[in-house]
Amino acid sequence: MGKWYDKAQEAFNFIKEKISVKPEIGIILGTGLGGLAERIEKINIIPYEEIPHFPVSTVESHKGKLIFGKLGGKIVVAMQGRFHYYEGYSMKEVTFPVRVMRLLGINILLVSNACGGMNPLFQRGDLMIIADHINFFPESPLRGKNEDAFGPRFPDMYNTYDPDLIKLAEDVALREGISVKKGVYVGVPGPSIETSAEYRMLRGMGADAVGMSTVPEVIVARHMEIKVLGISVITDVGLPDAMRPLSLEDVIAAAGRAEPKLTKLMEQVVGEIEIRE
C-alpha cells in the first residue's frame, strides 16, 4: 500500500475504536456553517488533534471536531471545520479526512462552503447548488504516485456533482419553499480576496461563484467513487464595477444569516437519500 493509504488506515483504526456506529454519509461544514452540527443527534465526538495524521483547523469559525451521529434518520460523520491550502497544508493533507471517511464507510459526501458570488443575478445570502467546478488550485491532491487502493491514476470527472443528488436537493428546496440557485464554483488558492480584474476574468470563464475550498475535497471524493452534492452560501457579491471592502467578520455574519436555510435543506436531503449497499 502507499504512504497516504497507510496513514488513512492508521487514522481509521484509531477512530473505529472510539465510535459505536458506521457512517453512511459524510458532511463537510464550511466557514460560518457549523450550525448544522447542532441538528445532529450526537453519538461520538472526536477532536481533530487526537486523530493520527489529521491536520488542525487554524481558521476562525472552524471548530475542529469529527462528529458521529444521526441526522434525518441516517448515520452521518460531519467535519465541523475543514482545512485549506492557504493554511500551509499540502493538498494531500487538506483532503486526508475525505480518505478517512471513505474507509469509515461513506459513499455519499455533502460539502458546503461560504463563497463570493459573481453572477449578477445572485444576492448575499443565496444558496447555490454546485452544478460543476473549475479548478484554479496550483496543485492537485492526486499529484504524485497514485495509490491504487484509493482509485485509478486518471479518474473521470464526468458528473462530478451527482445529478440525482442535485435533483433531490432542488425538489426538497421547492417543496420547503427554499430559494436556491445553481451554478459553477471556481476554487482558488487564496487567502487574498479577488481583485475586480480577477472577478471579471473568472466570471468570463463561466464561473458563478468563487471560493478557497471544496474542489480538492471533491476531486479526492470522486477518485474514490464517492457521490457528491455541493451547496454554497453566497456571503458576498463580487461585481467588478460595484466592489466594496470585505472582511472575514462580514463573511461569517452573512453565512450565519443564511445558515438556517442551508441547515433545513441539508437535513431534509439527508433524510431522503436512499442508501444502497
Secondary structure, 3 states (H helix, E strand, C coil): CCHHHHHHHHHHHHHHCCCCCCCCEEEEECCCCHHHHHHCEEEEEEEHHHCCCCCCCCCCCCCCEEEEEEECCEEEEEEECCCCHHHCCCHHHHCHHHHHHHHHCCCEEEEEEEEEECCCCCCCCCEEEEEEEEECCCCCCCCCCCCCCCCCCCCCCCCCCCHHHHHHHHHHHHHHCCCEEEEEEEECCCCCCCCHHHHHHHHHCCCCEEECCCHHHHHHHHHCCCEEEEEEEEEEECCCCCCCCCCHHHHHHHHHHHHHHHHHHHHHHHHHCCCCC
